[in-house]
Amino acid sequence: MSKTLFKNYIWLVDTIHHTGGITFEEINRKWIDCELSDGKELPIRTFHNWRKKVEEIFNVNIECRKSFNEYYIENEEDLQSDSISNWLLNSFSVSNLLIESKKIKNRISLEEVPSGDKYLSLILESMQENKKLNISYKSYLSENENNFTMSPYFVKLFKQRWYVIGESDMMRVYALDRISSLTKTNEKFIMSEDMDVENYFQNCYGIVNDCSLTPQTIRLRIAAKQSNYVRDLPFHHSQKETERNDEFSIFEYRLIPTYDFLQEIMKYGSQIEVLSPVDFRNELSAMIEEALDAYQK
Protein backbone atom coordinates (compact mmCIF):
# COMPACT_ATOMS: atom_id res chain seq x y z
CA MET A 1 0.00 0.00 0.00
CA SER A 2 1.35 3.43 -0.93
CA LYS A 3 1.74 6.15 1.68
CA THR A 4 -0.65 8.33 -0.32
CA LEU A 5 -3.45 5.77 -0.18
CA PHE A 6 -2.87 5.26 3.54
CA LYS A 7 -3.19 9.01 4.13
CA ASN A 8 -6.37 9.05 2.07
CA TYR A 9 -7.93 6.34 4.24
CA ILE A 10 -6.97 8.20 7.40
CA TRP A 11 -8.34 11.45 5.96
CA LEU A 12 -11.68 9.75 5.30
CA VAL A 13 -11.95 8.29 8.82
CA ASP A 14 -10.87 11.58 10.39
CA THR A 15 -13.37 13.61 8.33
CA ILE A 16 -16.32 11.39 9.25
CA HIS A 17 -15.15 10.96 12.86
CA HIS A 18 -15.10 14.70 13.52
CA THR A 19 -18.51 15.41 11.96
CA GLY A 20 -20.45 12.54 13.51
CA GLY A 21 -22.46 12.27 10.30
CA ILE A 22 -21.83 13.67 6.82
CA THR A 23 -23.25 13.24 3.32
CA PHE A 24 -21.14 12.10 0.38
CA GLU A 25 -21.60 15.53 -1.23
CA GLU A 26 -20.10 17.19 1.86
CA ILE A 27 -17.27 14.66 1.93
CA ASN A 28 -16.54 15.42 -1.71
CA ARG A 29 -16.44 19.19 -1.08
CA LYS A 30 -14.03 18.72 1.83
CA TRP A 31 -11.90 16.40 -0.34
CA ILE A 32 -11.63 18.99 -3.14
CA ASP A 33 -10.53 21.63 -0.62
CA CYS A 34 -7.85 19.39 0.90
CA GLU A 35 -4.30 19.31 -0.54
CA LEU A 36 -4.34 15.51 -0.88
CA SER A 37 -6.88 15.79 -3.74
CA ASP A 38 -4.96 18.17 -6.03
CA GLY A 39 -8.33 19.85 -6.53
CA LYS A 40 -9.93 16.73 -8.08
CA GLU A 41 -13.31 15.30 -7.10
CA LEU A 42 -13.71 12.03 -5.22
CA PRO A 43 -15.48 9.44 -7.42
CA ILE A 44 -18.26 7.58 -5.62
CA ARG A 45 -16.72 4.22 -6.55
CA THR A 46 -13.37 5.28 -5.05
CA PHE A 47 -15.17 6.39 -1.91
CA HIS A 48 -16.76 2.96 -1.44
CA ASN A 49 -13.43 1.23 -2.13
CA TRP A 50 -11.85 3.36 0.61
CA ARG A 51 -14.68 2.41 2.98
CA LYS A 52 -13.89 -1.28 2.49
CA LYS A 53 -10.15 -0.75 2.96
CA VAL A 54 -10.72 1.29 6.14
CA GLU A 55 -12.71 -1.61 7.59
CA GLU A 56 -10.01 -4.14 6.64
CA ILE A 57 -7.07 -2.12 7.97
CA PHE A 58 -8.48 -0.28 10.99
CA ASN A 59 -11.61 -2.33 11.76
CA VAL A 60 -13.59 0.90 11.41
CA ASN A 61 -17.10 0.46 9.96
CA ILE A 62 -18.34 3.41 7.91
CA GLU A 63 -22.09 2.98 7.49
CA CYS A 64 -24.84 5.07 5.90
CA ARG A 65 -27.68 6.54 7.98
CA LYS A 66 -30.26 6.25 5.20
CA SER A 67 -32.88 8.52 6.80
CA PHE A 68 -30.43 11.44 6.44
CA ASN A 69 -28.22 9.93 3.70
CA GLU A 70 -25.25 10.52 6.05
CA TYR A 71 -22.16 8.42 6.59
CA TYR A 72 -21.00 7.78 10.16
CA ILE A 73 -18.67 5.49 12.12
CA GLU A 74 -20.80 2.65 13.44
CA ASN A 75 -18.30 1.26 15.97
CA GLU A 76 -17.09 4.56 17.43
CA GLU A 77 -16.50 3.01 20.88
CA ASP A 78 -14.30 0.27 19.43
CA LEU A 79 -12.18 2.88 17.69
CA GLN A 80 -11.62 4.74 20.97
CA SER A 81 -10.66 1.56 22.84
CA ASP A 82 -8.22 0.35 20.16
CA SER A 83 -4.99 2.11 21.15
CA ILE A 84 -3.20 1.52 17.83
CA SER A 85 -6.05 2.63 15.60
CA ASN A 86 -6.73 5.60 17.84
CA TRP A 87 -3.05 6.58 17.85
CA LEU A 88 -2.85 6.27 14.06
CA LEU A 89 -6.00 8.30 13.63
CA ASN A 90 -4.80 11.07 15.93
CA SER A 91 -1.30 11.11 14.42
CA PHE A 92 -2.47 11.29 10.82
CA SER A 93 -5.22 13.71 11.72
CA VAL A 94 -2.54 16.11 12.94
CA SER A 95 -0.41 15.23 9.92
CA ASN A 96 -3.23 16.13 7.53
CA LEU A 97 -3.84 19.38 9.38
CA LEU A 98 -0.17 20.26 8.95
CA ILE A 99 -0.29 19.38 5.24
CA GLU A 100 -3.20 21.79 4.85
CA SER A 101 -1.30 24.48 6.81
CA LYS A 102 1.79 24.82 4.62
CA LYS A 103 1.11 28.52 4.13
CA ILE A 104 1.87 29.12 7.82
CA LYS A 105 4.67 26.53 8.19
CA ASN A 106 7.06 29.19 9.54
CA ARG A 107 4.66 29.57 12.49
CA ILE A 108 4.55 25.86 13.46
CA SER A 109 7.29 24.18 15.49
CA LEU A 110 7.47 20.37 15.87
CA GLU A 111 9.62 17.91 17.81
CA GLU A 112 11.48 15.18 15.97
CA VAL A 113 11.13 11.48 16.78
CA PRO A 114 14.58 9.99 15.97
CA SER A 115 15.08 6.63 14.27
CA GLY A 116 11.41 5.71 13.87
CA ASP A 117 11.43 5.44 10.08
CA LYS A 118 14.82 3.74 9.65
CA TYR A 119 14.34 0.39 11.41
CA LEU A 120 10.73 0.36 12.60
CA SER A 121 9.23 -1.12 9.44
CA LEU A 122 11.70 -4.04 9.40
CA ILE A 123 11.13 -4.72 13.11
CA LEU A 124 7.35 -4.75 12.63
CA GLU A 125 7.76 -7.05 9.64
CA SER A 126 9.84 -9.46 11.75
CA MET A 127 7.25 -9.33 14.53
CA GLN A 128 4.46 -10.23 12.11
CA GLU A 129 6.48 -13.17 10.76
CA ASN A 130 7.88 -14.19 14.19
CA LYS A 131 11.44 -14.08 12.84
CA LYS A 132 14.52 -13.18 14.85
CA LEU A 133 16.71 -10.14 14.21
CA ASN A 134 20.47 -9.71 14.02
CA ILE A 135 21.32 -6.40 15.66
CA SER A 136 24.46 -4.29 16.05
CA TYR A 137 23.93 -2.00 19.02
CA LYS A 138 25.96 0.61 20.89
CA SER A 139 24.48 1.88 24.13
CA TYR A 140 25.35 5.21 25.71
CA LEU A 141 26.94 3.33 28.63
CA SER A 142 29.37 1.27 26.54
CA GLU A 143 32.29 2.15 24.27
CA ASN A 144 31.97 -1.12 22.37
CA GLU A 145 29.35 -2.20 19.86
CA ASN A 146 27.46 -5.39 20.68
CA ASN A 147 26.21 -7.87 18.10
CA PHE A 148 23.45 -10.30 19.02
CA THR A 149 20.31 -12.07 17.86
CA MET A 150 16.97 -11.25 19.48
CA SER A 151 13.31 -12.22 19.27
CA PRO A 152 11.34 -8.96 18.87
CA TYR A 153 8.18 -9.14 21.01
CA PHE A 154 7.03 -5.53 21.33
CA VAL A 155 7.73 -1.97 20.21
CA LYS A 156 6.98 1.08 22.34
CA LEU A 157 7.12 4.83 21.76
CA PHE A 158 8.15 6.75 24.88
CA LYS A 159 9.31 10.36 25.19
CA GLN A 160 9.99 10.74 21.44
CA ARG A 161 12.01 7.53 21.17
CA TRP A 162 11.07 4.18 19.69
CA TYR A 163 12.14 1.05 21.56
CA VAL A 164 12.08 -2.64 20.67
CA ILE A 165 11.57 -5.09 23.53
CA GLY A 166 12.50 -8.71 23.14
CA GLU A 167 14.52 -11.69 24.26
CA SER A 168 18.16 -12.47 23.57
CA ASP A 169 19.79 -13.94 26.68
CA MET A 170 16.93 -12.35 28.66
CA MET A 171 14.19 -9.77 28.16
CA ARG A 172 15.79 -6.46 27.24
CA VAL A 173 14.87 -3.03 25.88
CA TYR A 174 16.75 -1.42 22.98
CA ALA A 175 16.43 2.14 21.68
CA LEU A 176 16.13 2.21 17.90
CA ASP A 177 18.39 5.26 17.61
CA ARG A 178 21.29 3.25 19.15
CA ILE A 179 21.03 0.50 16.52
CA SER A 180 23.76 0.76 13.88
CA SER A 181 22.60 -2.16 11.73
CA LEU A 182 19.69 -4.59 11.70
CA THR A 183 18.83 -7.60 9.53
CA LYS A 184 15.98 -10.08 9.59
CA THR A 185 16.91 -13.77 9.88
CA ASN A 186 15.01 -16.84 8.74
CA GLU A 187 15.07 -18.26 12.25
CA LYS A 188 11.59 -18.38 13.78
CA PHE A 189 10.69 -17.75 17.40
CA ILE A 190 7.61 -18.61 19.44
CA MET A 191 6.03 -16.02 21.69
CA SER A 192 3.54 -16.98 24.37
CA GLU A 193 -0.02 -16.10 23.33
CA ASP A 194 -0.72 -14.42 26.67
CA MET A 195 2.15 -11.93 26.23
CA ASP A 196 0.89 -8.39 25.65
CA VAL A 197 2.78 -5.08 25.59
CA GLU A 198 0.19 -3.32 27.77
CA ASN A 199 0.36 -6.07 30.39
CA TYR A 200 4.16 -6.17 30.23
CA PHE A 201 4.38 -2.48 31.12
CA GLN A 202 1.26 -2.46 33.29
CA ASN A 203 3.16 -1.53 36.46
CA CYS A 204 5.87 0.61 34.84
CA TYR A 205 6.21 4.35 34.52
CA GLY A 206 8.01 4.25 31.19
CA ILE A 207 10.29 1.86 29.36
CA VAL A 208 12.04 0.22 32.35
CA ASN A 209 10.56 -3.04 33.64
CA ASP A 210 12.72 -4.39 36.47
CA CYS A 211 11.46 -7.92 37.11
CA SER A 212 13.40 -8.09 40.39
CA LEU A 213 11.11 -5.40 41.86
CA THR A 214 7.45 -5.62 42.77
CA PRO A 215 4.82 -2.89 42.36
CA GLN A 216 4.39 -0.60 45.36
CA THR A 217 1.99 2.14 46.36
CA ILE A 218 3.83 5.43 45.80
CA ARG A 219 2.41 8.60 47.36
CA LEU A 220 3.39 12.05 46.09
CA ARG A 221 2.59 15.48 47.50
CA ILE A 222 2.32 17.88 44.57
CA ALA A 223 2.01 21.67 44.80
CA ALA A 224 -1.45 22.98 43.87
CA LYS A 225 -0.42 24.70 40.63
CA GLN A 226 1.58 21.69 39.43
CA SER A 227 -1.31 19.39 40.34
CA ASN A 228 -3.39 20.93 37.56
CA TYR A 229 -0.90 19.65 34.98
CA VAL A 230 -0.69 16.20 36.59
CA ARG A 231 -4.49 15.82 36.57
CA ASP A 232 -4.63 16.51 32.83
CA LEU A 233 -1.55 14.43 31.99
CA PRO A 234 -1.18 11.62 34.57
CA PHE A 235 2.21 10.04 35.24
CA HIS A 236 0.59 6.58 35.16
CA HIS A 237 -2.81 5.02 34.51
CA SER A 238 -3.07 3.99 38.20
CA GLN A 239 -3.03 7.63 39.35
CA LYS A 240 -5.53 8.50 42.10
CA GLU A 241 -5.94 11.84 43.84
CA THR A 242 -6.60 11.06 47.51
CA GLU A 243 -6.38 14.55 49.01
CA ARG A 244 -6.73 18.10 47.66
CA ASN A 245 -6.55 21.58 49.18
CA ASP A 246 -5.45 25.10 48.18
CA GLU A 247 -1.76 24.33 48.80
CA PHE A 248 -1.21 20.79 47.52
CA SER A 249 -2.72 17.50 46.40
CA ILE A 250 -1.70 13.96 47.28
CA PHE A 251 -1.60 11.44 44.44
CA GLU A 252 -1.19 7.68 44.72
CA TYR A 253 0.29 5.31 42.13
CA ARG A 254 0.65 1.56 41.96
CA LEU A 255 3.84 0.85 40.05
CA ILE A 256 7.43 -0.40 40.20
CA PRO A 257 9.71 2.27 41.73
CA THR A 258 12.21 2.41 38.86
CA TYR A 259 15.00 4.87 38.18
CA ASP A 260 13.22 6.53 35.26
CA PHE A 261 10.28 7.42 37.51
CA LEU A 262 12.72 8.93 40.02
CA GLN A 263 14.22 11.04 37.24
CA GLU A 264 10.76 12.22 36.19
CA ILE A 265 9.89 13.31 39.74
CA MET A 266 13.26 14.97 40.31
CA LYS A 267 12.85 17.34 37.37
CA TYR A 268 9.94 19.04 39.17
CA GLY A 269 12.17 20.09 42.08
CA SER A 270 10.35 21.34 45.16
CA GLN A 271 6.96 21.07 43.41
CA ILE A 272 6.81 17.30 44.09
CA GLU A 273 7.72 15.45 47.29
CA VAL A 274 7.78 11.66 47.72
CA LEU A 275 5.88 10.74 50.88
CA SER A 276 6.21 6.96 50.66
CA PRO A 277 7.59 4.35 50.42
CA VAL A 278 10.51 5.39 52.62
CA ASP A 279 13.17 3.62 50.50
CA PHE A 280 11.97 5.44 47.39
CA ARG A 281 11.93 8.76 49.26
CA ASN A 282 15.47 8.18 50.55
CA GLU A 283 16.71 7.27 47.08
CA LEU A 284 15.36 10.54 45.67
CA SER A 285 16.81 12.46 48.63
CA ALA A 286 20.26 10.97 47.93
CA MET A 287 20.00 12.03 44.25
CA ILE A 288 19.12 15.59 45.29
CA GLU A 289 22.01 15.75 47.76
CA GLU A 290 24.40 14.48 45.09
CA ALA A 291 23.22 17.17 42.67
CA LEU A 292 23.50 19.86 45.35
CA ASP A 293 27.00 18.69 46.23
CA ALA A 294 28.08 19.15 42.61
CA TYR A 295 26.92 22.79 42.69
CA GLN A 296 28.52 23.49 46.08
CA LYS A 297 31.87 22.29 44.80
N, C-alpha and C positions, 0 to 999 in steps of 0.2 A: 504494500500500500504506500502511495506517495505521501509526503508530508502535506502537500496541498489538499489532497482528499481528506486526510485526517483532520486538518484545520476546518475544512468545510463541514464535516460531521459535527465537530465541537461547536462550530458557529450555529448550526441548526438547533442543537440541544440547548445551547445557551439562550438563543433568541426565544424559543418556546418556553423555556424554564422561567425566564424573567417576566414574561407577559401573563402566564397562567392560562392563556387561551388566545389563539390568534388565527385568523383566516389565511388561506394560501395567498390571497392577493396582498395581504399585509406583509407576509413573509417575503414575497417577491419584491415588494417595494424596499424593504429593509436590505434585501440582498443586493439590489441594484445600487443602493447608496453605500454599501460596504466595499472596501478596497479589494477584497478577495474576488469580487465578481468582474472586475475590469469594466464595470458599467453594463454588463450583459444580463439579460433576464434569466430567471431560473425555470427551466422547462419542468412541467408537471411530472413527466416521467422520471427525470433526474431527482426531483424531490422525493418521490416514492422509493426510488432506489436508495437514497440516503437514509430514509426512514428504516428500511430493512437492515442496512449496514449498522446503523446506530444501535438497533436491537441486538444484533449479533456481537458487536464489539463491547458495548457498554451495558447491555441488558437493560436498556432504557426503551420503554414502549411508548411510541408517539401515536396516539389514537385521535380519531375525529369525533367531536361532539356534534352530532348531525343536526340537532335542533338549532344550533347557532352556526353550523358549518365551520367550527373552530377546531384547531389542532391543539392538543394538550399532552402533558406527560402523565400517563395513567398511573405508573408506579413511582410517584414522587418520593414517597417515604423510603422505598428501597434505594433510590439514588442517594438520599441523604445518609443512609446507614452504610453504604458501600464506600469505604475510605478511599480506595483507589480511584473509582469513577468520580467521586466527589472532588478529589484532589486534581484529577485531570481536567474536570470541568472548570473548576476555579482558576487553575493555572492558565488554561487556554482562553478562558473568558478574559482574563487580564491581558493575555497576549494579543487577543483580537482588538481589545480596546487600545492597546499601544500601537498596533498596526494602523488603526484608524486615526491616530493622534500624531502622525508624523510631522504635521505642520508645527507642532509645539514641542518637538523632540528635545530642543535645547532648554526646555523647562521641566524635563522629567529625568530624575536620577534613579538608577537601579543598582542593586548589589549583584555581583557575579557569584555563580555557583561553580567552583572549579571542578574540572575533571569529569563532570557528569556525562558529557557527550562522547568522551574518548573511549571509555571501557564499559560503560553501563549497558549498551546494547548487546555486547558479547557475553557479559555476565548473565543478563536476563535470558539470552538464548541458551546458555549452558544450564541455567536453572530449569528452563522448560524441558530440556532434553535429559536432565539429570546426569550431566557429564562433568567430570572434574576439570579443574583449571590448573595450568602451570603458570606460576606468578613469580616475577622478580620484584622485590619489595625492599624499600629503604626507609625505615622509620626515622623520626626526628631524634630518637634516643640512641641510634646506632650509626657508626661510621661505615659499616659494611652492608652490602646489599645481600639480602637473603633470597634464595631460590627454593621453592617448595611447590607441592601439589595440594590442592584443597578441594573440598566438596562445598560448592556455594549453596547455602540454605536460604539466606535472606539478603535483602538490601534495605538500607534505611537512610533517609535524608535527615540530617540533624545539624542545625546551625550552619547552613549553607555548604555542608560537605556531604558527599555520598559515601556510604560505607557498605562493604560486603561482609557478611557474617557467615562463617562456615567452619568446617572441621578439617584440620590437617593432623597434627598430633593431638590436638584438643580443640575445643570451640574457641575461636578467636575472631577479633574484629579488625578489619583492614580498611584504611582510608584510601579511596580511589586515587586521590591526588599524590599518594606516595608510591603508587605502582609505576614501575618503569617499563615493564612489558608483561603481556598477558596472552596466553594462547589456550584454546579449547582442546582437550584431549578426547580420545575415543573411549576412555575408561568411564564406565557408568558407576554411579553411587546410588544407594538406597536411603531415602530419608523417611523417618517415621511419619505416618499419616497424621498423628496427633500434634506434630510440631507446627507452630504458628508464630509468626513474627510478633504479633500483638501479645500473645501469651509469654513469649520469651522475654520481652521487655516490660511485662506487666508491672513489675515492682522496681523499675529503674527510672532514674531521672532522665538520662540521655542514652548514650551509646555504650556505657560501661555496665556489664552484668557480671558481678563478682559472685560466683557460685559458692564461695566459701563463707559468704555472709548471708544472713537471713533478714527479711524485711522487719523494720521497726517502726514504731509510731514516733514521728519527729514533730516537735512542736516549735513553731516560730512566732516571735512577737515582732510585728511589722508596724512601723510608723503609719499613722492614719493616711497621710497623703500617698505614701507608697502602696498602701493596701488597695487603693483604687485601681492601680495598674495590675496588681496581682489577682484581683477579682476578675478582671476582664481577660487576663492572659495567665491562667494558672500554671504553676511550676509542674504540676502532675495531676493526672485525672482523679487521684484519690483526695484531692484538696478539700478540706472542710473548714469553714470559719466557725470557731466555737465561742469566740468572745469579740465584742466590738464596742468601742467607745470613741470619744472625740480625740483621744491621744494615740491609740493603737488598736490593732486587731490581733487576735491569736488564731493562727492557722495550724491545722494538723494534716500530716501526710503519712501514708503507709507505704514505705519504700525502703530499698537498701541504701544505707548511708555511704555512698561512694564518693570518691574524690572529686568527680566532676560536679556533684551537687554542692559540695563544700565550696568549690571555686565559684559557682553561680551565686551562692549566698554571700560570699566574701566581697563580691564586686559592689554590693549595695552598702557596704560600710556600716555606719551606725544606724541605718534605717531598718536593719534586720538583726535580730538577736536570737540565737538558738537557745531555747529553754530546756529541752531534753531531746534525746537521752544525754546523760552526763558525758559519756565518752566522746560523743559527736561534738558536744559543746567544747570540751577540752581540746579536741583536735583543731577546731576552728580557732580557738584562743591561741594555741601554739603557732598557727600560721600567721595570725595577726601580729603576735610578738616578734616573730621572725622578720616580718616585713618592716615593722617599726624599728627593729635593731639595725636593719640595713640603712635606714634613713638617718638614724642617730650617729652611725659611723661616719 
